[in-house]
Amino acid sequence: MTREILYGFHPVGEALRAGRRRVEAVLASQGRGDRRLEVLVAEAEARQIPVRRVPPAELTALAGPHHQGVAARVGPLPVLDLDGLCNALSDGACLPWLLILDGVVDPQNLGALVRTAVCAGMGAVILPKDRSARPGPSVSKASAGALEHARLAVVTNIVAALQALKPLGLWIAGLDKNDGQPLFASDLSGPLAVVVGAEGKGIRPLVRRHCDFLVAVPQAGPIDSLNASVAGAVVIYESWRQRHPRPRAENGMIKNR
């Protein structure tokens, strides 16, 4: 079993709360008078998880300099393969609203995109086995712990994944700033997989050809592109808006529920 060292308040806390992987021990810095740390220690002890008080230098040696005084020794995060994801979609256990990342190699961008997907309530995040940042502790930190709640699927081939998803009724929308139709004129309300490409390069040509349509985030300023995680977040929340229409009164004002 692969073990990892999570570090920081949010990753460790969300791993405890999500309960999706085994937490073997929580490591807390000695001599740190921090209320957040003591709350986290109390959460671990309430779950009968061993807590060790260790010197700050030991935490730094295990987790690097950004541990915030706490780390956890954990087992692997559960990950689906393509068959498992398709089964979950077919059984209704997974919402048919997915994020597919084609070659996002920056852990900060991957963490930010996972956080957006989790906050929006997407069904799963699909990553390629190769040419991608690994969903490990640095991504959990970048996601502020959201990775601990994400349903992840790791696939060998993104194109094969798109081909498997289409018969299940999902439309594939690729994010492409050059050739995409205007985002806010696109229908993103139904079963959908949103494909976000690599930083700088975008979606690979073969993946692009297997998308049902492409969308572009409108821009008016002098900079020619958005960060991958920002552009992905804009598309995800436009889809969220379309999936959650609010009734309007006759005068055009939004009704309060």
PyRosetta script that sets phi, psi and omega in degrees:
from pyrosetta import init, pose_from_sequence

init()
pose = pose_from_sequence("MTREILYGFHPVGEALRAGRRRVEAVLASQGRGDRRLEVLVAEAEARQIPVRRVPPAELTALAGPHHQGVAARVGPLPVLDLDGLCNALSDGACLPWLLILDGVVDPQNLGALVRTAVCAGMGAVILPKDRSARPGPSVSKASAGALEHARLAVVTNIVAALQALKPLGLWIAGLDKNDGQPLFASDLSGPLAVVVGAEGKGIRPLVRRHCDFLVAVPQAGPIDSLNASVAGAVVIYESWRQRHPRPRAENGMIKNR")
pose.set_psi(1, 129.4)
pose.set_omega(1, 178.9)
pose.set_phi(2, -75.5)
pose.set_psi(2, 128.7)
pose.set_omega(2, 177.1)
pose.set_phi(3, -107.1)
pose.set_psi(3, 149.3)
pose.set_omega(3, 179.2)
pose.set_phi(4, -132.8)
pose.set_psi(4, 162.6)
pose.set_omega(4, 174.0)
pose.set_phi(5, -112.8)
pose.set_psi(5, 104.6)
pose.set_omega(5, 170.8)
pose.set_phi(6, -77.7)
pose.set_psi(6, 151.5)
pose.set_omega(6, 180.0)
pose.set_phi(7, -146.0)
pose.set_psi(7, 147.5)
pose.set_omega(7, -179.6)
pose.set_phi(8, 100.2)
pose.set_psi(8, 154.1)
pose.set_omega(8, -175.8)
pose.set_phi(9, -59.2)
pose.set_psi(9, -49.2)
pose.set_omega(9, -174.7)
pose.set_phi(10, -67.2)
pose.set_psi(10, -50.2)
pose.set_omega(10, 179.3)
pose.set_phi(11, -59.1)
pose.set_psi(11, -45.5)
pose.set_omega(11, -179.0)
pose.set_phi(12, -66.7)
pose.set_psi(12, -45.0)
pose.set_omega(12, 179.9)
pose.set_phi(13, -62.3)
pose.set_psi(13, -42.8)
pose.set_omega(13, -178.6)
pose.set_phi(14, -71.8)
pose.set_psi(14, -31.3)
pose.set_omega(14, 174.8)
pose.set_phi(15, -63.2)
pose.set_psi(15, -40.2)
pose.set_omega(15, 177.3)
pose.set_phi(16, -64.0)
pose.set_psi(16, -45.6)
pose.set_omega(16, -174.5)
pose.set_phi(17, -73.8)
pose.set_psi(17, -36.5)
pose.set_omega(17, -178.7)
pose.set_phi(18, -70.4)
pose.set_psi(18, -36.6)
pose.set_omega(18, 178.7)
pose.set_phi(19, 64.7)
pose.set_psi(19, 29.1)
pose.set_omega(19, -175.1)
pose.set_phi(20, -98.3)
pose.set_psi(20, -11.0)
pose.set_omega(20, 175.3)
pose.set_phi(21, -141.8)
pose.set_psi(21, 157.4)
pose.set_omega(21, -177.4)
pose.set_phi(22, -70.4)
pose.set_psi(22, 127.6)
pose.set_omega(22, 172.9)
pose.set_phi(23, -104.1)
pose.set_psi(23, 110.6)
pose.set_omega(23, -175.0)
pose.set_phi(24, -79.3)
pose.set_psi(24, -37.4)
pose.set_omega(24, -179.1)
pose.set_phi(25, -163.8)
pose.set_psi(25, 148.3)
pose.set_omega(25, 171.7)
pose.set_phi(26, -106.1)
pose.set_psi(26, 133.0)
pose.set_omega(26, -179.4)
pose.set_phi(27, -110.1)
pose.set_psi(27, 117.0)
pose.set_omega(27, -176.7)
pose.set_phi(28, -113.8)
pose.set_psi(28, 139.8)
pose.set_omega(28, -177.2)
pose.set_phi(29, -67.8)
pose.set_psi(29, 135.3)
pose.set_omega(29, 175.8)
pose.set_phi(30, -70.1)
pose.set_psi(30, 141.8)
pose.set_omega(30, 172.7)
pose.set_phi(31, 72.8)
pose.set_psi(31, 14.1)
pose.set_omega(31, 179.4)
pose.set_phi(32, -99.1)
pose.set_psi(32, 110.4)
pose.set_omega(32, -179.6)
pose.set_phi(33, -88.6)
pose.set_psi(33, 77.6)
pose.set_omega(33, -174.5)
pose.set_phi(34, -124.9)
pose.set_psi(34, 122.2)
pose.set_omega(34, -178.0)
pose.set_phi(35, -62.4)
pose.set_psi(35, -38.5)
pose.set_omega(35, 179.4)
pose.set_phi(36, -61.6)
pose.set_psi(36, -37.5)
pose.set_omega(36, 179.5)
pose.set_phi(37, -65.8)
pose.set_psi(37, -42.5)
pose.set_omega(37, -179.1)
pose.set_phi(38, -67.6)
pose.set_psi(38, -34.5)
pose.set_omega(38, 175.4)
pose.set_phi(39, -63.6)
pose.set_psi(39, -42.2)
pose.set_omega(39, 179.3)
pose.set_phi(40, -65.8)
pose.set_psi(40, -41.6)
pose.set_omega(40, 176.8)
pose.set_phi(41, -60.7)
pose.set_psi(41, -42.3)
pose.set_omega(41, 179.2)
pose.set_phi(42, -63.8)
pose.set_psi(42, -38.2)
pose.set_omega(42, 177.1)
pose.set_phi(43, -62.4)
pose.set_psi(43, -43.5)
pose.set_omega(43, 179.6)
pose.set_phi(44, -64.1)
pose.set_psi(44, -45.7)
pose.set_omega(44, -178.7)
pose.set_phi(45, -64.6)
pose.set_psi(45, -35.1)
pose.set_omega(45, 177.2)
pose.set_phi(46, -64.2)
pose.set_psi(46, -26.0)
pose.set_omega(46, 177.5)
pose.set_phi(47, -94.9)
pose.set_psi(47, 10.6)
pose.set_omega(47, 178.6)
pose.set_phi(48, 59.3)
pose.set_psi(48, 37.5)
pose.set_omega(48, 176.0)
pose.set_phi(49, -98.5)
pose.set_psi(49, 128.6)
pose.set_omega(49, -179.4)
pose.set_phi(50, -58.9)
pose.set_psi(50, 139.3)
pose.set_omega(50, 176.7)
pose.set_phi(51, -119.6)
pose.set_psi(51, 127.4)
pose.set_omega(51, 177.1)
pose.set_phi(52, -114.9)
pose.set_psi(52, 133.6)
pose.set_omega(52, 172.8)
pose.set_phi(53, -91.8)
pose.set_psi(53, 121.9)
pose.set_omega(53, -174.7)
pose.set_phi(54, -129.2)
pose.set_psi(54, 156.1)
pose.set_omega(54, 176.4)
pose.set_phi(55, -61.8)
pose.set_psi(55, 145.9)
pose.set_omega(55, 177.8)
pose.set_phi(56, -53.2)
pose.set_psi(56, -34.9)
pose.set_omega(56, -179.4)
pose.set_phi(57, -64.5)
pose.set_psi(57, -33.4)
pose.set_omega(57, 178.3)
pose.set_phi(58, -69.0)
pose.set_psi(58, -39.5)
pose.set_omega(58, 176.1)
pose.set_phi(59, -62.3)
pose.set_psi(59, -43.3)
pose.set_omega(59, -179.9)
pose.set_phi(60, -63.2)
pose.set_psi(60, -39.1)
pose.set_omega(60, 178.6)
pose.set_phi(61, -65.2)
pose.set_psi(61, -34.3)
pose.set_omega(61, -178.8)
pose.set_phi(62, -80.4)
pose.set_psi(62, -41.4)
pose.set_omega(62, -166.7)
pose.set_phi(63, -121.9)
pose.set_psi(63, -1.5)
pose.set_omega(63, -175.4)
pose.set_phi(64, 87.6)
pose.set_psi(64, -178.1)
pose.set_omega(64, -170.1)
pose.set_phi(65, -80.3)
pose.set_psi(65, -7.4)
pose.set_omega(65, -172.2)
pose.set_phi(66, -106.5)
pose.set_psi(66, 37.0)
pose.set_omega(66, -173.1)
pose.set_phi(67, -83.8)
pose.set_psi(67, -12.9)
pose.set_omega(67, 179.7)
pose.set_phi(68, 58.8)
pose.set_psi(68, 19.6)
pose.set_omega(68, 177.4)
pose.set_phi(69, 88.4)
pose.set_psi(69, 8.7)
pose.set_omega(69, -179.9)
pose.set_phi(70, -150.6)
pose.set_psi(70, 144.3)
pose.set_omega(70, 175.5)
pose.set_phi(71, -148.3)
pose.set_psi(71, 170.1)
pose.set_omega(71, 178.0)
pose.set_phi(72, -145.2)
pose.set_psi(72, 138.5)
pose.set_omega(72, 174.1)
pose.set_phi(73, -90.6)
pose.set_psi(73, 117.3)
pose.set_omega(73, -170.7)
pose.set_phi(74, -130.0)
pose.set_psi(74, 160.5)
pose.set_omega(74, 171.0)
pose.set_phi(75, -83.7)
pose.set_psi(75, -178.5)
pose.set_omega(75, -176.2)
pose.set_phi(76, -70.7)
pose.set_psi(76, 150.7)
pose.set_omega(76, 173.2)
pose.set_phi(77, -75.9)
pose.set_psi(77, 134.9)
pose.set_omega(77, 179.6)
pose.set_phi(78, -64.8)
pose.set_psi(78, 136.4)
pose.set_omega(78, -177.2)
pose.set_phi(79, -133.5)
pose.set_psi(79, 136.7)
pose.set_omega(79, 176.4)
pose.set_phi(80, -88.9)
pose.set_psi(80, 154.1)
pose.set_omega(80, 165.1)
pose.set_phi(81, -95.8)
pose.set_psi(81, -177.1)
pose.set_omega(81, -175.3)
pose.set_phi(82, -63.7)
pose.set_psi(82, -42.5)
pose.set_omega(82, 179.4)
pose.set_phi(83, -62.3)
pose.set_psi(83, -41.6)
pose.set_omega(83, 179.6)
pose.set_phi(84, -63.1)
pose.set_psi(84, -40.6)
pose.set_omega(84, 178.2)
pose.set_phi(85, -65.4)
pose.set_psi(85, -45.3)
pose.set_omega(85, -179.7)
pose.set_phi(86, -62.5)
pose.set_psi(86, -38.4)
pose.set_omega(86, 176.9)
pose.set_phi(87, -63.8)
pose.set_psi(87, -41.8)
pose.set_omega(87, 179.2)
pose.set_phi(88, -64.5)
pose.set_psi(88, -37.9)
pose.set_omega(88, 177.0)
pose.set_phi(89, -67.3)
pose.set_psi(89, -43.8)
pose.set_omega(89, -179.2)
pose.set_phi(90, -64.5)
pose.set_psi(90, -35.3)
pose.set_omega(90, -178.0)
pose.set_phi(91, -83.6)
pose.set_psi(91, -5.0)
pose.set_omega(91, -177.7)
pose.set_phi(92, 80.2)
pose.set_psi(92, 9.3)
pose.set_omega(92, 179.8)
pose.set_phi(93, -81.6)
pose.set_psi(93, -14.4)
pose.set_omega(93, -179.3)
pose.set_phi(94, -126.4)
pose.set_psi(94, 128.3)
pose.set_omega(94, 177.4)
pose.set_phi(95, -63.3)
pose.set_psi(95, 132.1)
pose.set_omega(95, -178.8)
pose.set_phi(96, -78.6)
pose.set_psi(96, 61.1)
pose.set_omega(96, 179.0)
pose.set_phi(97, -145.4)
pose.set_psi(97, 100.5)
pose.set_omega(97, -165.7)
pose.set_phi(98, -121.7)
pose.set_psi(98, 155.3)
pose.set_omega(98, 171.3)
pose.set_phi(99, -114.1)
pose.set_psi(99, 126.8)
pose.set_omega(99, 178.4)
pose.set_phi(100, -116.9)
pose.set_psi(100, 127.1)
pose.set_omega(100, -177.2)
pose.set_phi(101, -111.2)
pose.set_psi(101, 116.6)
pose.set_omega(101, -175.5)
pose.set_phi(102, -101.6)
pose.set_psi(102, 84.3)
pose.set_omega(102, 173.6)
pose.set_phi(103, 85.0)
pose.set_psi(103, 32.1)
pose.set_omega(103, 174.9)
pose.set_phi(104, -79.9)
pose.set_psi(104, 109.4)
pose.set_omega(104, -171.9)
pose.set_phi(105, -102.8)
pose.set_psi(105, -11.2)
pose.set_omega(105, -180.0)
pose.set_phi(106, -85.8)
pose.set_psi(106, 119.0)
pose.set_omega(106, -179.5)
pose.set_phi(107, -58.7)
pose.set_psi(107, -31.8)
pose.set_omega(107, 179.1)
pose.set_phi(108, -67.0)
pose.set_psi(108, -43.0)
pose.set_omega(108, 177.6)
pose.set_phi(109, -66.8)
pose.set_psi(109, -42.1)
pose.set_omega(109, 178.6)
pose.set_phi(110, -61.6)
pose.set_psi(110, -45.1)
pose.set_omega(110, 179.1)
pose.set_phi(111, -61.3)
pose.set_psi(111, -42.4)
pose.set_omega(111, 179.8)
pose.set_phi(112, -65.2)
pose.set_psi(112, -40.5)
pose.set_omega(112, 179.4)
pose.set_phi(113, -67.8)
pose.set_psi(113, -40.7)
pose.set_omega(113, 177.2)
pose.set_phi(114, -62.5)
pose.set_psi(114, -42.2)
pose.set_omega(114, 179.3)
pose.set_phi(115, -60.9)
pose.set_psi(115, -43.8)
pose.set_omega(115, 178.2)
pose.set_phi(116, -62.4)
pose.set_psi(116, -44.5)
pose.set_omega(116, -179.6)
pose.set_phi(117, -61.5)
pose.set_psi(117, -41.6)
pose.set_omega(117, 179.9)
pose.set_phi(118, -68.3)
pose.set_psi(118, -44.9)
pose.set_omega(118, -180.0)
pose.set_phi(119, -62.4)
pose.set_psi(119, -36.1)
pose.set_omega(119, -179.7)
pose.set_phi(120, -78.0)
pose.set_psi(120, -17.8)
pose.set_omega(120, -179.6)
pose.set_phi(121, 88.6)
pose.set_psi(121, 26.1)
pose.set_omega(121, 178.9)
pose.set_phi(122, -66.3)
pose.set_psi(122, 155.2)
pose.set_omega(122, -174.4)
pose.set_phi(123, -72.2)
pose.set_psi(123, -36.7)
pose.set_omega(123, -177.4)
pose.set_phi(124, -165.7)
pose.set_psi(124, 160.3)
pose.set_omega(124, 172.7)
pose.set_phi(125, -117.4)
pose.set_psi(125, 128.2)
pose.set_omega(125, -179.0)
pose.set_phi(126, -106.8)
pose.set_psi(126, 129.7)
pose.set_omega(126, 178.9)
pose.set_phi(127, -123.6)
pose.set_psi(127, 148.0)
pose.set_omega(127, 171.9)
pose.set_phi(128, -78.2)
pose.set_psi(128, 150.3)
pose.set_omega(128, 179.1)
pose.set_phi(129, -63.4)
pose.set_psi(129, -37.8)
pose.set_omega(129, 179.0)
pose.set_phi(130, -114.9)
pose.set_psi(130, 167.4)
pose.set_omega(130, 179.2)
pose.set_phi(131, 55.7)
pose.set_psi(131, 46.4)
pose.set_omega(131, 178.4)
pose.set_phi(132, -155.1)
pose.set_psi(132, 149.0)
pose.set_omega(132, 169.0)
pose.set_phi(133, -61.3)
pose.set_psi(133, 143.6)
pose.set_omega(133, 179.8)
pose.set_phi(134, -80.7)
pose.set_psi(134, 135.3)
pose.set_omega(134, -179.4)
pose.set_phi(135, -76.2)
pose.set_psi(135, 66.8)
pose.set_omega(135, -176.4)
pose.set_phi(136, -107.8)
pose.set_psi(136, -159.5)
pose.set_omega(136, -175.6)
pose.set_phi(137, -58.1)
pose.set_psi(137, -38.7)
pose.set_omega(137, -179.5)
pose.set_phi(138, -66.4)
pose.set_psi(138, -33.7)
pose.set_omega(138, 177.2)
pose.set_phi(139, -73.4)
pose.set_psi(139, -37.8)
pose.set_omega(139, 175.5)
pose.set_phi(140, -60.7)
pose.set_psi(140, -40.8)
pose.set_omega(140, 177.7)
pose.set_phi(141, -64.4)
pose.set_psi(141, -45.5)
pose.set_omega(141, -179.3)
pose.set_phi(142, -64.3)
pose.set_psi(142, -28.4)
pose.set_omega(142, -179.8)
pose.set_phi(143, -87.7)
pose.set_psi(143, 3.8)
pose.set_omega(143, -175.4)
pose.set_phi(144, 56.5)
pose.set_psi(144, 36.3)
pose.set_omega(144, 177.4)
pose.set_phi(145, 87.3)
pose.set_psi(145, -4.9)
pose.set_omega(145, -178.3)
pose.set_phi(146, -62.4)
pose.set_psi(146, -28.7)
pose.set_omega(146, 178.4)
pose.set_phi(147, -55.0)
pose.set_psi(147, -31.8)
pose.set_omega(147, -177.8)
pose.set_phi(148, -66.3)
pose.set_psi(148, -18.6)
pose.set_omega(148, -179.7)
pose.set_phi(149, -104.6)
pose.set_psi(149, -8.0)
pose.set_omega(149, -172.3)
pose.set_phi(150, -80.2)
pose.set_psi(150, 138.0)
pose.set_omega(150, 168.0)
pose.set_phi(151, -83.1)
pose.set_psi(151, 117.0)
pose.set_omega(151, -177.2)
pose.set_phi(152, -109.5)
pose.set_psi(152, 141.6)
pose.set_omega(152, 170.2)
pose.set_phi(153, -126.5)
pose.set_psi(153, 127.9)
pose.set_omega(153, 177.7)
pose.set_phi(154, -110.2)
pose.set_psi(154, 124.8)
pose.set_omega(154, -173.8)
pose.set_phi(155, -121.8)
pose.set_psi(155, 154.0)
pose.set_omega(155, 179.4)
pose.set_phi(156, -74.1)
pose.set_psi(156, -34.8)
pose.set_omega(156, -172.6)
pose.set_phi(157, -142.1)
pose.set_psi(157, 120.9)
pose.set_omega(157, -178.2)
pose.set_phi(158, -65.9)
pose.set_psi(158, -40.3)
pose.set_omega(158, 179.7)
pose.set_phi(159, -61.0)
pose.set_psi(159, -44.8)
pose.set_omega(159, 177.7)
pose.set_phi(160, -61.1)
pose.set_psi(160, -36.0)
pose.set_omega(160, 177.3)
pose.set_phi(161, -64.8)
pose.set_psi(161, -42.9)
pose.set_omega(161, 177.7)
pose.set_phi(162, -61.6)
pose.set_psi(162, -41.9)
pose.set_omega(162, 179.8)
pose.set_phi(163, -64.6)
pose.set_psi(163, -31.7)
pose.set_omega(163, 179.3)
pose.set_phi(164, -78.1)
pose.set_psi(164, -29.3)
pose.set_omega(164, -176.8)
pose.set_phi(165, -79.1)
pose.set_psi(165, -33.1)
pose.set_omega(165, -175.6)
pose.set_phi(166, -59.9)
pose.set_psi(166, -43.6)
pose.set_omega(166, 177.4)
pose.set_phi(167, -64.1)
pose.set_psi(167, -15.2)
pose.set_omega(167, 177.5)
pose.set_phi(168, -86.5)
pose.set_psi(168, 3.3)
pose.set_omega(168, 174.5)
pose.set_phi(169, 96.9)
pose.set_psi(169, 5.6)
pose.set_omega(169, 179.8)
pose.set_phi(170, -87.8)
pose.set_psi(170, 140.2)
pose.set_omega(170, 170.0)
pose.set_phi(171, -94.0)
pose.set_psi(171, 148.0)
pose.set_omega(171, -176.0)
pose.set_phi(172, -110.8)
pose.set_psi(172, 116.8)
pose.set_omega(172, 179.6)
pose.set_phi(173, -111.3)
pose.set_psi(173, 116.9)
pose.set_omega(173, 179.4)
pose.set_phi(174, -97.3)
pose.set_psi(174, 142.1)
pose.set_omega(174, 178.9)
pose.set_phi(175, -90.5)
pose.set_psi(175, 117.0)
pose.set_omega(175, -176.9)
pose.set_phi(176, -144.4)
pose.set_psi(176, 111.8)
pose.set_omega(176, -173.7)
pose.set_phi(177, -70.8)
pose.set_psi(177, -21.0)
pose.set_omega(177, -177.0)
pose.set_phi(178, -91.5)
pose.set_psi(178, -42.4)
pose.set_omega(178, -171.6)
pose.set_phi(179, -113.1)
pose.set_psi(179, 1.8)
pose.set_omega(179, -176.4)
pose.set_phi(180, -78.7)
pose.set_psi(180, 150.1)
pose.set_omega(180, 172.5)
pose.set_phi(181, -73.9)
pose.set_psi(181, 158.3)
pose.set_omega(181, -177.5)
pose.set_phi(182, -56.1)
pose.set_psi(182, 129.4)
pose.set_omega(182, -176.6)
pose.set_phi(183, -54.5)
pose.set_psi(183, -46.6)
pose.set_omega(183, -171.5)
pose.set_phi(184, -79.5)
pose.set_psi(184, 0.4)
pose.set_omega(184, 171.8)
pose.set_phi(185, -106.0)
pose.set_psi(185, 7.0)
pose.set_omega(185, -175.6)
pose.set_phi(186, -100.1)
pose.set_psi(186, 145.9)
pose.set_omega(186, 177.0)
pose.set_phi(187, -89.3)
pose.set_psi(187, 109.9)
pose.set_omega(187, -179.2)
pose.set_phi(188, -119.3)
pose.set_psi(188, 26.5)
pose.set_omega(188, -169.2)
pose.set_phi(189, -91.5)
pose.set_psi(189, -19.4)
pose.set_omega(189, -174.8)
pose.set_phi(190, -96.8)
pose.set_psi(190, -165.7)
pose.set_omega(190, 175.0)
pose.set_phi(191, -56.6)
pose.set_psi(191, 123.9)
pose.set_omega(191, -165.7)
pose.set_phi(192, -149.6)
pose.set_psi(192, 142.8)
pose.set_omega(192, 167.3)
pose.set_phi(193, -119.5)
pose.set_psi(193, 124.5)
pose.set_omega(193, 179.3)
pose.set_phi(194, -97.9)
pose.set_psi(194, 124.7)
pose.set_omega(194, -178.7)
pose.set_phi(195, -105.1)
pose.set_psi(195, 122.5)
pose.set_omega(195, 176.1)
pose.set_phi(196, -113.9)
pose.set_psi(196, 130.7)
pose.set_omega(196, -176.0)
pose.set_phi(197, -92.0)
pose.set_psi(197, -175.4)
pose.set_omega(197, -176.3)
pose.set_phi(198, -68.5)
pose.set_psi(198, 155.4)
pose.set_omega(198, 176.2)
pose.set_phi(199, -60.9)
pose.set_psi(199, 125.9)
pose.set_omega(199, 178.0)
pose.set_phi(200, 85.3)
pose.set_psi(200, -47.2)
pose.set_omega(200, -175.6)
pose.set_phi(201, -89.4)
pose.set_psi(201, -28.0)
pose.set_omega(201, -176.9)
pose.set_phi(202, 76.2)
pose.set_psi(202, -162.6)
pose.set_omega(202, -179.5)
pose.set_phi(203, -70.8)
pose.set_psi(203, 138.2)
pose.set_omega(203, 178.0)
pose.set_phi(204, -66.9)
pose.set_psi(204, 149.7)
pose.set_omega(204, -174.9)
pose.set_phi(205, -53.8)
pose.set_psi(205, -43.8)
pose.set_omega(205, -177.3)
pose.set_phi(206, -67.4)
pose.set_psi(206, -38.6)
pose.set_omega(206, 176.7)
pose.set_phi(207, -64.7)
pose.set_psi(207, -42.2)
pose.set_omega(207, -180.0)
pose.set_phi(208, -58.9)
pose.set_psi(208, -41.1)
pose.set_omega(208, -178.3)
pose.set_phi(209, -66.6)
pose.set_psi(209, -21.9)
pose.set_omega(209, 179.8)
pose.set_phi(210, -94.0)
pose.set_psi(210, 1.9)
pose.set_omega(210, 173.0)
pose.set_phi(211, -79.1)
pose.set_psi(211, 147.6)
pose.set_omega(211, 176.9)
pose.set_phi(212, -75.4)
pose.set_psi(212, -33.6)
pose.set_omega(212, 175.4)
pose.set_phi(213, -158.9)
pose.set_psi(213, 162.4)
pose.set_omega(213, -179.6)
pose.set_phi(214, -116.6)
pose.set_psi(214, 146.7)
pose.set_omega(214, 178.4)
pose.set_phi(215, -127.4)
pose.set_psi(215, 153.3)
pose.set_omega(215, 178.8)
pose.set_phi(216, -131.5)
pose.set_psi(216, 137.5)
pose.set_omega(216, 175.1)
pose.set_phi(217, -79.8)
pose.set_psi(217, 124.9)
pose.set_omega(217, -178.3)
pose.set_phi(218, -64.5)
pose.set_psi(218, 143.8)
pose.set_omega(218, 178.8)
pose.set_phi(219, -137.3)
pose.set_psi(219, 145.7)
pose.set_omega(219, -179.9)
pose.set_phi(220, -128.3)
pose.set_psi(220, -10.8)
pose.set_omega(220, -176.3)
pose.set_phi(221, -87.6)
pose.set_psi(221, -177.3)
pose.set_omega(221, -175.2)
pose.set_phi(222, -78.1)
pose.set_psi(222, -15.6)
pose.set_omega(222, 179.2)
pose.set_phi(223, -84.1)
pose.set_psi(223, 135.5)
pose.set_omega(223, -168.2)
pose.set_phi(224, -89.2)
pose.set_psi(224, -2.4)
pose.set_omega(224, 179.6)
pose.set_phi(225, -158.4)
pose.set_psi(225, 155.3)
pose.set_omega(225, 174.3)
pose.set_phi(226, -94.8)
pose.set_psi(226, 155.1)
pose.set_omega(226, 169.5)
pose.set_phi(227, -55.7)
pose.set_psi(227, 144.9)
pose.set_omega(227, -176.4)
pose.set_phi(228, -57.3)
pose.set_psi(228, -40.9)
pose.set_omega(228, -177.6)
pose.set_phi(229, -71.4)
pose.set_psi(229, -33.5)
pose.set_omega(229, 178.2)
pose.set_phi(230, -70.0)
pose.set_psi(230, -47.9)
pose.set_omega(230, 179.1)
pose.set_phi(231, -60.2)
pose.set_psi(231, -43.3)
pose.set_omega(231, 177.7)
pose.set_phi(232, -60.4)
pose.set_psi(232, -40.6)
pose.set_omega(232, 180.0)
pose.set_phi(233, -64.1)
pose.set_psi(233, -39.4)
pose.set_omega(233, 178.5)
pose.set_phi(234, -61.3)
pose.set_psi(234, -44.8)
pose.set_omega(234, -179.4)
pose.set_phi(235, -66.3)
pose.set_psi(235, -44.1)
pose.set_omega(235, -179.7)
pose.set_phi(236, -58.8)
pose.set_psi(236, -44.2)
pose.set_omega(236, -176.1)
pose.set_phi(237, -80.1)
pose.set_psi(237, -22.1)
pose.set_omega(237, 169.0)
pose.set_phi(238, -68.3)
pose.set_psi(238, -39.9)
pose.set_omega(238, 175.1)
pose.set_phi(239, -63.4)
pose.set_psi(239, -42.4)
pose.set_omega(239, 177.9)
pose.set_phi(240, -58.6)
pose.set_psi(240, -44.6)
pose.set_omega(240, 180.0)
pose.set_phi(241, -59.6)
pose.set_psi(241, -42.9)
pose.set_omega(241, -179.3)
pose.set_phi(242, -69.3)
pose.set_psi(242, -30.3)
pose.set_omega(242, -179.0)
pose.set_phi(243, -80.1)
pose.set_psi(243, -12.7)
pose.set_omega(243, -178.9)
pose.set_phi(244, -127.9)
pose.set_psi(244, 64.8)
pose.set_omega(244, -179.0)
pose.set_phi(245, -66.9)
pose.set_psi(245, 143.5)
pose.set_omega(245, 177.8)
pose.set_phi(246, -108.3)
pose.set_psi(246, 136.9)
pose.set_omega(246, 179.0)
pose.set_phi(247, -66.1)
pose.set_psi(247, 147.3)
pose.set_omega(247, 179.7)
pose.set_phi(248, -119.0)
pose.set_psi(248, 145.7)
pose.set_omega(248, 176.9)
pose.set_phi(249, -75.5)
pose.set_psi(249, 171.5)
pose.set_omega(249, -176.3)
pose.set_phi(250, -63.0)
pose.set_psi(250, -29.8)
pose.set_omega(250, -179.7)
pose.set_phi(251, -84.6)
pose.set_psi(251, 5.9)
pose.set_omega(251, 176.8)
pose.set_phi(252, 89.7)
pose.set_psi(252, -4.1)
pose.set_omega(252, 178.8)
pose.set_phi(253, -81.0)
pose.set_psi(253, 145.0)
pose.set_omega(253, 178.8)
pose.set_phi(254, -70.3)
pose.set_psi(254, 131.9)
pose.set_omega(254, 178.2)
pose.set_phi(255, -75.1)
pose.set_psi(255, 143.0)
pose.set_omega(255, 172.2)
pose.set_phi(256, -85.7)
pose.set_psi(256, 139.6)
pose.set_omega(256, 179.6)
pose.set_phi(257, -93.3)
pose.dump_pdb("model.pdb")
